[in-house]
Amino acid sequence: MKLLDEFKAFAMRGNVVDLAVAVVIGGAFGKIVSSFVNDILMPPLGLLLGGIDFKDMMYTMKEAVGETPAVTLNYGMFIQNVFDFLIIAFAIFMAIKGMNSFKKKEEAAPEAPAAPPAPTRDQELLTEIRDLLKK
């Protein structure tokens, strides 16, 4: 029973739950970006390049023989995945940049001025001697 309690304590820690939420949201964000690249970005780009469909861009290394499928290098899919990566990386960069600027604003906010430090014993004695000399 102790092992189950330890696992429950581990799984319910804030960091683990936050990580689980981030993974789920990241997966959904990845699907959105893939759809954006595949369905919105690449068709006009292919049209501009002469009606090319990037999904069909491949180099056949060995033709299909009988039931053996052809061996191909699918560089069109690679190009689409590179676009996916660049868009996701840019979105993450912008999010982190926004968070960093927010942190800088928090750090730059003026705090209440700190009280000057109390004079040391030496400084107090010197002040007393100065005052006595003035008299």
Steps between C-alpha positions, in 0.01 A plus 500: 500500500793732567613481136153604383501797740843608377387477137188703577709769671738506200223513239311778677799732538457828317790446260375164375148629443636810323715280279204279410292804405790637292536171311128486418490864388825457307357201314190695405711801398716272284189373319382856439837601359516187282157578362601863440809392309339215305164662423565875488868579449628231263224501232552868404876453522475199269278699265756781488768244416306365201227283654732279705345289776772459759350174627569343160860616479720193533797332347450136406812304584360162396183434304231270636540138394198275539373533855821670619431873541721764344781650706463879502649806664202718593673838508169683448373374834832605649451855367152511657639378833769768488227763455311344794810523716577860402148617581494319836849627588399857410182475709696370800763771451232769502338354813831490685588849380167625635559329835852647522375852428232454767767393750712804410202726566452339841868541583501862381202593716625734772496355845472697821833666568704302745582665831864599527700255706549585865838658575766267631639537851811669356287752313302576816818561699640726229175696494519547880862616480410746223214639706722535808767680298240742366403595857 
